[in-house]
Amino acid sequence: MRRPGRAEERCNVNVQYRAQYLDLAGMQNLQMVSRPVDSADHPARGGRDVAVIGAGIVGAMTAGALLRDGHRVTLIEPGEPGGEQAASFGNGAWISPASVVPMSTPGLWKKLPGYLSDRSGPLVIRWRALPALLPWLLRFWWAGHSLPRVQATARALSALLRDAPERHLRAAAQTGAAGLVVQRGLLYLYPDRAAFEAEALSWRLRHDNGVLARELDGAALRAQVPDVEAHYGLGLLVAAGAHCLDPGAYVSALVRQAQAGGARLVPARALGFAFGPGPQGKRLVAVRTDAGDVACQRAIICAGIASAELARQAGDRIPLASERGYRVVWPDAPVRLSLPVMPSDGKMALTPTRGGLRVAGQVELAEVSAPPDWRRADLLTRFARQMFPALRAGPRPGLASAAPETCSAEGRAASAAAPASRWMGHRPSTPDGLPVIGPSAQHPDIVHAFGHGHVGLAAAPATAELVADLLAGRTPAIDPGPYRADRF
Ligand SMILES: Cc1cc2nc3c(=O)[nH]c(=O)nc-3n(C[C@H](O)[C@H](O)[C@H](O)COP(=O)(O)OP(=O)(O)OC[C@H]3O[C@@H](n4cnc5c(N)ncnc54)[C@H](O)[C@@H]3O)c2cc1C
């Protein structure tokens, strides 16, 4: 009897998948949006059929890492990759090894009444959301109630962030979008030494995790930020820090590169999973989507704020809340700024990008579905105007640029008018400030890669490598213990 060829074998496997799934589900007319995943769309290189759910920065990076390992990748994404539905579109664009300080730190509970009453602060909790948020808030408080816990969180964040600038520079170079990531350092601004010392714990955590920072004051500080209000007298420069000049375009370039490497992009929304019998219980056979089923052997959940519901479908209850954030952009801001800055009294990122001066920040704990409260974007605008006197004035003659991507272009009549665009997005946040990375406790064929809160852009490459290591059965370079799904 003639032995089937390799291609035929693969095809038979898919027919079996299909038959098993149809048997199990009892659905005779199930539409398969996916052709058999081993079809001509995917080069046959061994590896597994992996569905990556969500094409934000984490999904895009994960798809790339899995392709490098020879897996056949299908990206499932209902929106435009890197589009404004994703947190990855409108973030502060910081790629910071210094972002190791969790939101929850000892003494936080004392500030809670202020967060509920001060509508103009950097963190607010909407009263209406409070009952549903209480369990998350209790865990959030507990995660930061003692110094050893906060130190452990900082160490676990550092493992993902330490090499973030280098990883992103490499990734951007490989996508043909090399110019989108630049390493010019990141600057934390303080009015004075007392304000800096009030953040002693943050800098101790950074120092303990190998983050190097240089103090700048006087002329050295003015040379970095010539247009910033004189009120700021001290800066801490993290020279290793990088930033992205267009986070949305970067994600879209990464996805295009994944497609060029053989990944298939399915424009659909994942709804759940289909399982068939396997040697050790049930095994994954497909991701269910609103456009039919996508056959696969492994699925990676990278759906940002929508991930908790998908994790629930896989049997895991992960507390995930939206820390909603806002962003405004001045296309022609008349300020010279060649590197991103963060003022201690405003807690927002002001980043020079391709599109102009991007101001991102605010934490608003509210229901995911609640409409944006644009007053929070207005607070960003107001604060940016306090920081940069030039933003308060009317149209001014163009100011010389210190570097090509600084905010004002030489010779152009720069405008201090209101920012041209505003945006609200969802930081997918766990209460302990760490992402969930690793297999589902119930269904190990499903792997979580979400919950990156404030650091998803920076932590995406290390996350992707960790997922690839776990799928390959390699000893991961990063200890996955702190990110396990069953820690909750
Ligand atoms: C204002 C603000 C400022 C920030 N600043 C920074 C910063 O400076 N540096 C930093 O590192 N991080 C920052 N962050 C955090 C960072 O943006 C996020 O952690 C990160 O973008 C999360 O990436 P993600 O891929 O997990 O999710 P997302 O970018 O949200 O992508 C998830 C994708 O999944 C898709 N999806 C949703 N549901 C489904 C489904 N059912 N099926 C299939 N696909 C689905 C969505 O359409 C989306 O495209 C900031 C966030 C905000 C809001």
The ligand as a Gaussian input file, in Angstrom:
#p B3LYP/6-31G(d) Opt

LIG

0 1
 C       -2.596000      56.056000      28.326000
 C       -1.686000      54.861000      28.314000
 C       -0.304000      55.048000      28.374000
 C        0.557000      53.947000      28.349000
 N        1.902000      54.146000      28.289000
 C        2.747000      53.086000      28.157000
 C        4.135000      53.285000      27.960000
 O        4.596000      54.423000      27.850000
 N        4.935000      52.201000      27.871000
 C        4.446000      50.925000      27.985000
 O        5.224000      49.972000      27.938000
 N        3.103000      50.701000      28.116000
 C        2.257000      51.750000      28.206000
 N        0.909000      51.553000      28.334000
 C        0.405000      50.181000      28.440000
 C        0.405000      49.462000      27.109000
 O       -0.157000      50.285000      26.110000
 C       -0.404000      48.166000      27.218000
 O        0.046000      47.411000      28.328000
 C       -0.234000      47.323000      25.974000
 O       -0.541000      48.076000      24.827000
 C       -1.102000      46.082000      26.010000
 O       -0.885000      45.408000      24.796000
 P       -1.766000      44.154000      24.393000
 O       -1.259000      43.674000      23.098000
 O       -1.799000      43.214000      25.562000
 O       -3.257000      44.728000      24.297000
 P       -3.900000      45.676000      23.184000
 O       -2.908000      46.612000      22.637000
 O       -5.124000      46.250000      23.781000
 O       -4.267000      44.678000      22.015000
 C       -5.253000      43.699000      22.189000
 C       -5.796000      43.367000      20.812000
 O       -6.693000      42.268000      20.976000
 C       -7.792000      42.491000      20.143000
 N       -8.945000      41.737000      20.690000
 C       -9.778000      42.097000      21.679000
 N      -10.699000      41.152000      21.868000
 C      -10.426000      40.174000      20.988000
 C      -11.029000      38.927000      20.698000
 N      -12.095000      38.483000      21.398000
 N      -10.512000      38.179000      19.699000
 C       -9.418000      38.593000      19.006000
 N       -8.807000      39.766000      19.248000
 C       -9.311000      40.541000      20.230000
 C       -8.019000      43.982000      20.166000
 O       -8.753000      44.397000      19.010000
 C       -6.593000      44.497000      20.194000
 O       -6.111000      44.787000      18.906000
 C        0.021000      52.620000      28.332000
 C       -1.364000      52.447000      28.250000
 C       -2.214000      53.546000      28.229000
 C       -3.697000      53.325000      28.100000

